[in-house]
């Protein structure tokens, strides 16, 4: 049975396997300050406090959304501690989800959703998600259905292979180099009448993420320019009606 103490304990428990550098060792065009874990813990607690006040405001307006806080705590806790025992309380059985790594496909079902998430945990074993204060948006439809958009930051050491769709041995792979990576993303969740996520989406800048992780070269490097220049070949084929 999930309770508040489990949530608070997860908040207090450090997850990152190594100290966080002052700046990311990234290939972005500007230096990026790395947020240390202690600060992440504080801002995550701040986010939940702010979110609770937001839900209390809705309550004063006659819209009871107190269940959304319980859902959010269970959801965040389950991924931080890698415990999927509450999935039936979080997701519709036919939950539909999309991510940059699905290449336009839609994942359907809890098992597929879990497999997709664990592809990131396999690649970044100490990966943690932390919502960013002031960056959550809540919408209630005339039918009473709830939809949210949350901006957060993911942090961890990319030490293993990241498998893309279909997240198994047959999948294309991006190999991490062990660097500490920290990058923002935005999630969109739609809930059904039972308070379960029925649809979701994760959006992030793939160029940003791979440059932050040191996989994709800097934009001013010859390697990056060569990669971009390679697009000229299929473009020429297309002009002449030739399939590359």
C-alpha positions as CSV (number, residue, x, y, z in Angstrom):
1,X,0.0,0.0,0.0
2,X,1.5,3.3,-1.1
3,X,1.6,6.0,1.6
4,X,3.0,9.5,2.1
5,X,6.1,8.2,3.9
6,X,7.1,6.2,0.9
7,X,6.9,9.3,-1.2
8,X,8.8,11.4,1.3
9,X,11.5,8.8,1.6
10,X,11.9,8.7,-2.2
11,X,12.3,12.5,-2.1
12,X,15.1,12.3,0.4
13,X,17.0,9.4,-1.2
14,X,19.9,10.3,-3.5
15,X,19.8,8.5,-6.8
16,X,22.8,9.7,-8.8
17,X,25.8,7.3,-8.8
18,X,28.5,10.0,-9.0
19,X,28.8,13.7,-8.1
20,X,27.4,16.2,-10.6
21,X,29.9,18.4,-12.5
22,X,29.7,22.2,-12.3
23,X,29.0,22.3,-16.1
24,X,27.8,19.6,-18.5
25,X,30.5,18.1,-20.6
26,X,28.4,18.7,-23.6
27,X,28.7,19.6,-27.3
28,X,26.2,22.5,-27.1
29,X,27.3,25.9,-28.4
30,X,27.2,27.5,-24.9
31,X,28.1,26.2,-21.4
32,X,25.3,24.6,-19.5
33,X,25.2,24.6,-15.7
34,X,24.5,21.2,-14.2
35,X,22.0,21.1,-11.4
36,X,23.3,19.1,-8.5
37,X,21.1,16.4,-6.9
38,X,20.5,18.3,-3.7
39,X,19.1,21.2,-5.7
40,X,16.9,18.8,-7.7
41,X,15.5,17.4,-4.5
42,X,14.6,20.8,-3.2
43,X,13.0,22.0,-6.5
44,X,11.0,18.8,-6.8
45,X,9.6,19.3,-3.3
46,X,8.8,22.9,-4.3
47,X,7.0,21.7,-7.4
48,X,4.8,19.4,-5.4
49,X,4.0,22.2,-2.9
50,X,3.1,24.5,-5.8
51,X,1.0,21.9,-7.5
52,X,-0.9,21.2,-4.3
53,X,-1.7,24.9,-4.0
54,X,-2.9,24.9,-7.6
55,X,-5.2,22.0,-7.0
56,X,-6.5,23.7,-3.8
57,X,-7.4,26.7,-5.9
58,X,-9.5,24.6,-8.2
59,X,-11.2,23.1,-5.2
60,X,-12.2,26.6,-4.0
61,X,-13.7,27.1,-7.5
62,X,-15.8,24.0,-7.1
63,X,-13.6,21.6,-9.1
64,X,-12.3,18.7,-6.9
65,X,-8.9,17.6,-8.4
66,X,-7.4,16.3,-5.2
67,X,-7.0,12.9,-6.8
68,X,-4.5,14.3,-9.3
69,X,-2.0,15.0,-6.5
70,X,-2.2,11.3,-5.4
71,X,-1.7,10.2,-9.0
72,X,1.3,12.5,-9.5
73,X,3.0,11.3,-6.3
74,X,2.4,7.6,-7.2
75,X,3.6,8.2,-10.8
76,X,6.8,10.1,-9.8
77,X,7.6,7.6,-7.0
78,X,7.1,4.6,-9.3
79,X,9.7,5.8,-11.7
80,X,12.2,7.1,-9.2
81,X,12.3,3.8,-7.2
82,X,11.6,1.6,-10.3
83,X,8.5,0.0,-8.8
84,X,5.7,-0.7,-11.3
85,X,3.4,-2.4,-8.8
86,X,0.9,0.6,-8.9
87,X,0.6,0.6,-12.7
88,X,-3.1,-0.5,-12.6
89,X,-3.8,2.6,-10.5
90,X,-2.0,4.9,-12.9
91,X,-2.7,3.8,-16.5
92,X,-5.6,2.6,-18.6
93,X,-5.0,-0.9,-19.9
94,X,-4.9,0.4,-23.4
95,X,-2.9,3.6,-22.6
96,X,-1.5,5.2,-25.7
97,X,1.9,7.0,-25.7
98,X,4.3,8.6,-28.1
99,X,7.9,9.7,-27.7
100,X,10.6,11.1,-30.0
101,X,12.1,7.6,-30.0
102,X,9.0,5.9,-31.5
103,X,9.6,7.8,-34.8
104,X,5.9,8.6,-35.1
105,X,4.5,5.3,-33.9
106,X,2.1,5.0,-30.9
107,X,2.8,2.7,-28.0
108,X,-0.3,0.9,-26.8
109,X,-0.8,-0.9,-23.5
110,X,0.9,-0.8,-20.1
111,X,3.5,-3.4,-20.9
112,X,4.7,-1.5,-23.9
113,X,4.7,1.7,-22.0
114,X,6.9,0.1,-19.2
115,X,9.3,-1.4,-21.8
116,X,9.8,2.0,-23.4
117,X,10.6,3.7,-20.1
118,X,13.0,1.0,-19.0
119,X,15.0,1.4,-22.2
120,X,16.1,4.7,-20.7
121,X,16.8,3.1,-17.3
122,X,18.9,0.4,-18.9
123,X,20.9,3.1,-20.7
124,X,21.1,5.5,-17.7
125,X,20.7,3.3,-14.6
126,X,20.7,6.3,-12.2
127,X,18.3,8.3,-14.4
128,X,16.0,10.5,-12.3
129,X,13.1,12.8,-13.4
130,X,12.5,16.1,-11.6
131,X,9.5,18.5,-12.4
132,X,10.5,22.1,-12.7
133,X,8.7,24.6,-10.4
134,X,6.2,26.9,-12.1
135,X,6.0,24.7,-15.2
136,X,2.9,22.6,-14.9
137,X,-0.3,23.4,-16.8
138,X,-3.7,22.0,-16.0
139,X,-6.9,21.8,-18.2
140,X,-10.3,20.6,-17.4
141,X,-12.8,19.9,-20.2
142,X,-16.5,20.7,-20.0
143,X,-17.0,16.9,-19.6
144,X,-14.8,17.0,-16.5
145,X,-11.8,15.2,-18.1
146,X,-8.3,16.4,-16.9
147,X,-5.3,17.1,-19.1
148,X,-1.9,18.2,-17.9
149,X,1.4,19.5,-19.4
150,X,4.5,19.2,-17.3
151,X,8.1,20.4,-18.0
152,X,10.8,18.6,-16.1
153,X,14.5,17.7,-16.3
154,X,16.1,14.2,-16.6
155,X,19.5,13.6,-15.0
156,X,21.9,10.7,-14.9
157,X,25.1,9.0,-16.2
158,X,24.6,7.6,-19.7
159,X,26.7,4.4,-19.4
160,X,24.8,1.9,-21.5
161,X,23.1,1.5,-24.9
162,X,19.9,3.3,-25.4
163,X,17.5,1.2,-27.5
164,X,15.0,3.0,-29.5
165,X,11.7,1.6,-30.8
166,X,10.8,-1.3,-30.4
167,X,13.1,-1.2,-27.4
168,X,14.4,-4.7,-27.7
169,X,17.4,-6.5,-29.3
170,X,16.2,-5.7,-32.8
171,X,16.1,-1.9,-32.1
172,X,18.5,0.7,-33.4
173,X,20.9,1.7,-30.6
174,X,22.6,4.9,-29.4
175,X,25.6,4.2,-27.2
176,X,26.4,6.4,-24.3
177,X,29.9,7.3,-23.3
178,X,29.5,7.5,-19.5
179,X,29.0,11.3,-19.4
180,X,26.6,12.9,-17.0
181,X,23.6,14.1,-19.0
182,X,20.9,16.5,-18.0
183,X,18.2,17.6,-20.4
184,X,14.6,19.1,-20.2
185,X,11.5,17.6,-21.7
186,X,7.7,18.2,-21.7
187,X,5.1,15.6,-21.0
188,X,1.4,15.7,-21.9
189,X,-1.1,13.5,-20.0
190,X,-4.8,13.0,-20.7
191,X,-6.9,11.2,-18.0
192,X,-10.1,9.2,-18.4
193,X,-13.2,9.4,-16.2
194,X,-11.5,6.8,-13.8
195,X,-8.5,9.1,-13.2
196,X,-6.2,6.9,-15.2
197,X,-3.8,8.1,-17.9
198,X,-5.3,7.1,-21.2
199,X,-3.0,9.1,-23.5
200,X,0.4,10.7,-23.2
201,X,3.3,12.1,-25.1
202,X,6.9,13.1,-24.3
203,X,8.5,15.9,-26.3
204,X,12.1,17.0,-26.3
205,X,14.8,18.4,-28.6
206,X,16.7,15.3,-30.0
207,X,19.6,17.4,-31.2
208,X,19.8,19.1,-27.8
209,X,19.7,15.7,-25.9
210,X,22.3,14.0,-28.0
211,X,24.7,17.0,-28.0
212,X,24.3,17.3,-24.2
213,X,25.2,13.6,-24.0
214,X,28.3,14.1,-26.2
215,X,27.0,11.7,-28.9
216,X,26.2,14.3,-31.6
217,X,29.2,16.7,-32.3
218,X,29.0,20.5,-31.9
219,X,27.3,22.4,-34.7
220,X,30.6,24.2,-35.6
221,X,32.6,20.9,-35.9
222,X,33.6,19.3,-39.2
223,X,31.9,16.1,-38.1
224,X,28.6,17.8,-37.6
225,X,28.9,19.7,-40.9
226,X,29.7,16.4,-42.7
227,X,26.6,14.7,-41.2
228,X,24.4,17.6,-42.4
229,X,26.1,17.7,-45.8
230,X,25.3,14.0,-46.3
231,X,21.6,15.0,-46.7
232,X,22.6,16.4,-50.1
233,X,22.7,13.0,-51.7
234,X,19.1,11.8,-51.1
235,X,18.0,15.4,-51.9
236,X,19.6,15.1,-55.3
237,X,18.1,11.7,-55.9
238,X,14.6,13.0,-55.0
239,X,14.9,15.9,-57.5
240,X,15.5,13.4,-60.3
241,X,12.8,11.0,-59.1
242,X,15.3,8.4,-57.9
243,X,14.6,6.5,-54.7
244,X,17.6,6.5,-52.4
